[in-house]
Amino acid sequence: MKRTVLFILGALAVSTSALAQAPAEVEKALLAAPAQLREGATVIKWKPDFTYETLKKGTNRLVCYDKSGQPKQQPFMVECTSIGNLDRAAQNMKFEAAGDKDHTRTHMTIAVPGATTQSIGLPDNNKQGGVWIMNAGTTTAHLMTPGE
């Protein structure tokens, strides 16, 4: 009987500890969210296999997460993206974790799922130079911003 009671108390202590950590994880991830979207944002926690669990279900399409300390990440790194961009975020994390095997030119990308030349007025190729839409009209559409 004593073992059963101790086991139950131990399980309650562990679950209470996990519940106490969840709000802190949620609040940290939400630091990346714009103030007007923060309350309705979903918060996820990435697993080592690049799947995730939902820590807080939101009411808008913004998803925030903490990547602090993960392979190839900064000690403090929180991000938000559109719920439709999570597959791409997972793909990027896989690439980042693998490390850069090639020396490439620096550039920045900005995810704009579904964007087209008609919807945002930017070209869908790099022939003119400057910012352009890669994968226009798809869920993986993003702005390519050339760098040095």
C-alpha positions as CSV (number, residue, x, y, z in Angstrom):
1,M,0.0,0.0,0.0
2,K,2.8,2.4,0.9
3,R,4.5,1.7,-2.5
4,T,1.3,2.5,-4.3
5,V,0.8,5.8,-2.4
6,L,4.4,6.8,-3.0
7,F,4.1,5.9,-6.7
8,I,0.9,8.0,-7.0
9,L,2.5,11.0,-5.2
10,G,5.6,10.7,-7.3
11,A,3.5,10.7,-10.5
12,L,1.6,13.7,-9.3
13,A,4.8,15.6,-8.5
14,V,6.2,14.9,-12.0
15,S,2.9,15.9,-13.7
16,T,2.7,19.0,-11.6
17,S,6.3,19.9,-12.5
18,A,5.5,19.4,-16.2
19,L,2.4,21.6,-16.0
20,A,4.5,24.3,-14.3
21,Q,7.0,24.2,-17.1
22,A,4.4,24.4,-19.9
23,P,3.3,28.0,-19.2
24,A,7.0,29.2,-19.1
25,E,7.6,27.4,-22.4
26,V,4.5,29.0,-23.9
27,E,5.4,32.5,-22.7
28,K,8.9,32.2,-24.0
29,A,7.8,31.1,-27.5
30,L,5.2,33.9,-27.6
31,L,8.0,36.5,-27.2
32,A,8.4,36.2,-31.0
33,A,4.7,37.0,-31.8
34,P,3.4,40.4,-32.7
35,A,1.5,41.8,-29.8
36,Q,-1.8,41.9,-31.6
37,L,-1.6,38.2,-32.5
38,R,0.0,36.8,-29.3
39,E,-3.1,35.8,-27.5
40,G,-4.5,33.8,-30.4
41,A,-1.3,32.2,-31.4
42,T,-0.7,28.4,-31.3
43,V,2.5,27.3,-29.5
44,I,4.3,24.1,-30.4
45,K,7.3,22.2,-29.1
46,W,9.6,20.6,-31.7
47,K,10.6,17.0,-31.1
48,P,14.0,15.6,-32.1
49,D,12.5,13.9,-35.2
50,F,11.1,17.3,-36.4
51,T,7.5,16.6,-35.5
52,Y,5.9,18.6,-32.8
53,E,3.4,18.6,-30.0
54,T,1.0,21.4,-29.4
55,L,1.5,23.2,-26.0
56,K,-1.3,25.8,-26.6
57,K,-4.0,25.7,-29.3
58,G,-4.6,29.1,-30.8
59,T,-7.4,30.8,-32.6
60,N,-5.5,32.4,-35.4
61,R,-3.0,31.1,-38.0
62,L,0.2,32.1,-36.2
63,V,2.3,29.3,-34.7
64,C,5.3,30.1,-32.4
65,Y,8.0,27.9,-31.1
66,D,11.3,27.9,-29.2
67,K,14.4,26.6,-31.0
68,S,16.8,27.7,-28.2
69,G,19.8,25.3,-27.9
70,Q,18.7,22.9,-30.7
71,P,21.4,21.7,-33.0
72,K,23.0,24.7,-35.0
73,Q,20.7,27.2,-33.2
74,Q,21.5,30.2,-31.0
75,P,21.2,29.8,-27.2
76,F,18.1,32.0,-27.4
77,M,16.0,31.5,-30.5
78,V,12.2,31.8,-30.8
79,E,10.2,32.1,-34.0
80,C,6.7,32.3,-35.3
81,T,5.3,31.3,-38.7
82,S,2.0,30.6,-40.4
83,I,0.3,27.3,-39.6
84,G,0.5,26.5,-43.3
85,N,4.3,26.9,-43.2
86,L,5.1,24.3,-40.5
87,D,6.1,21.6,-43.0
88,R,8.7,24.0,-44.5
89,A,9.9,25.0,-41.0
90,A,10.5,21.3,-40.2
91,Q,12.3,20.9,-43.5
92,N,14.5,23.9,-42.8
93,M,15.3,22.7,-39.3
94,K,16.4,19.3,-40.7
95,F,18.7,21.2,-43.1
96,E,20.0,23.4,-40.3
97,A,20.7,20.5,-38.0
98,A,22.7,18.7,-40.8
99,G,25.0,21.7,-41.1
100,D,26.0,23.7,-44.2
101,K,28.1,21.5,-46.4
102,D,28.5,24.2,-49.1
103,H,29.7,27.7,-49.0
104,T,26.9,29.8,-50.4
105,R,26.1,33.4,-50.8
106,T,24.3,35.0,-47.9
107,H,20.6,35.7,-48.5
108,M,17.4,36.0,-46.6
109,T,14.0,34.4,-47.3
110,I,10.6,35.5,-46.1
111,A,7.8,32.9,-46.3
112,V,4.7,34.1,-48.1
113,P,2.6,31.0,-48.8
114,G,0.5,31.3,-51.9
115,A,2.0,34.6,-53.0
116,T,2.1,35.4,-56.8
117,T,3.3,38.2,-58.9
118,Q,-0.3,39.3,-59.2
119,S,-1.0,39.2,-55.5
120,I,2.1,41.1,-54.2
121,G,3.6,42.7,-57.3
122,L,7.1,41.1,-57.2
123,P,8.6,39.1,-60.1
124,D,8.6,35.3,-59.9
125,N,12.2,35.0,-61.1
126,N,15.6,36.6,-60.5
127,K,16.2,38.0,-64.0
128,Q,15.6,41.6,-62.9
129,G,17.7,41.4,-59.8
130,G,16.5,42.3,-56.4
131,V,13.7,40.6,-54.4
132,W,11.6,38.0,-56.2
133,I,9.1,35.2,-55.4
134,M,10.5,31.6,-55.4
135,N,7.9,28.9,-55.8
136,A,5.2,31.4,-56.5
137,G,1.6,30.3,-56.0
138,T,2.5,27.3,-53.7
139,T,2.5,26.7,-50.0
140,T,6.3,27.0,-50.1
141,A,6.3,30.4,-51.8
142,H,8.9,32.8,-50.3
143,L,10.7,36.0,-51.1
144,M,14.3,35.7,-52.0
145,T,16.3,38.7,-50.9
146,P,19.8,38.6,-52.4
147,G,22.7,39.4,-50.1
148,E,26.5,39.7,-50.4
